[in-house]
Amino acid sequence: MKPLPLPTLLSHALVAFIIEFDNEFEHRTPHRTTRHGTTPGSCRAPFLLSMVMWSGFLRFVPDEGISVSEFQRLARLPKKNLRTWLTRMSEWWGYVTLEPNAAEDPLMKGGAGWIIRPTPGGTKALESWRPLTGIIEERWQARLGRDAVEELRDSLSALVNKFEVDLPDFLPILGYGLRSDLPDLHSHAPSDSALPSLLSRALLAFAIEFERESDLALAICANVLRLVNEDGVPVRELPRLAGVSKEAIAIALSFLEKRGYANVEPQSAASRTKVLKLTSKGRHARETYHQLVQAIEERWQDRFGKNVITGLRTSLERLDGELFRGLDPYPNCWRVAVPRPEGLPHYPMILHRGGFPDGS
């Protein structure tokens, strides 16, 4: 069997960690969902979010509150995005409130002098979130072996410490075309040695390099293009095969069709089954994807050291087959109600919908 690409191995490990983290948070914390009900007695609880929303935004909100300007600095948010995220965290999802201070113009809601404070439900969520990374890491050590987990951490650190650019310790939400939208890369030097942080930086660095040379995002290539053979693939099978949500697949297909990479057409004249087929442009992009991920891994061996990359690959391959063992959700989790995927995404589909790593 052909070895999996390095970004696929990184993605499998990161997505598995996030899903296990999310399941535990959902089990512990009062919350609401749109499709899967509400925790009993918690009609005013916040909406359920994934780990990326904690890592990228809500972890910067202390119990006593924080000024908007300080929050913006810590979260590394451009001004154009600041109001959007404040609106989502407060009015949409119910984790925080915005309060003016004495020096702030009351008509300038969300201005730099305003204070972000957690709601009662937000405070409970923060209490649940803060220890969870350590809890899941301890579970991995118990389940997968302490030596194997520490070997993975060491191999990731050996790579990440060689990066010349300071990357955030979480994956950004995918932007237009499902490409990686980056924050300011010069304002913060991350030092977090937690597994999801190291995995995120390594995977993001690979995606940045890939997308500098590819017209298509790594998320689209890894989760959709690679699955389409010469006969095409039924659209209804893509979420199961890719391990990502129908909504994420729909975004990818819309982009591929609009840009001339693929067509969705009936399987036959009398069939209602829709099939995704690649155009010549799409087939070229699929081949380019396979060639480019291999080329980047070889470049990384030259740039960062063959022993570093080989060691990382070995550590990831050792754990890859065991990652599904920790993903069974609690009976009260929303994932119980949806079909279990055949595999994990080959690149996280992190969307604005709540940051879930499969685009749910």
Buried (B, 14 or more C-beta within 10 A) or exposed (E): EEEBBBBBBBBBBBBBBBBBBBBBBBBBBBBBEEEBEBBEEBEEBBBBBBBBBBBBBBBBBEEEBBBBEBBBBBBBBEEEBBBEBBBBBBEEBBBBBBEBEEEBEEEEBBBBBBBBBBBEBBBBBBEBBEEBBEEBBEBBBEBBBEEBBEBBBBBBBBBBEEBEEBBBBBBBBBEEBBBBEBBEEEEBEBEBEBBBBBBBBBBBBBBBBBBEEBEBBBBBBBBBBBBBEEEBBEBEBBBEBBBBBEBBBBBBBEBBBEBEBBBBEEBEEEEEEBBBBBBEBBBEBBEBBBEBBEBBBEEBBEEBBEEBBEBBBEBBEBBBEBBBEBBEBEEEBBBEEBEEBEBBBBBBBBBEBBBBBBBB
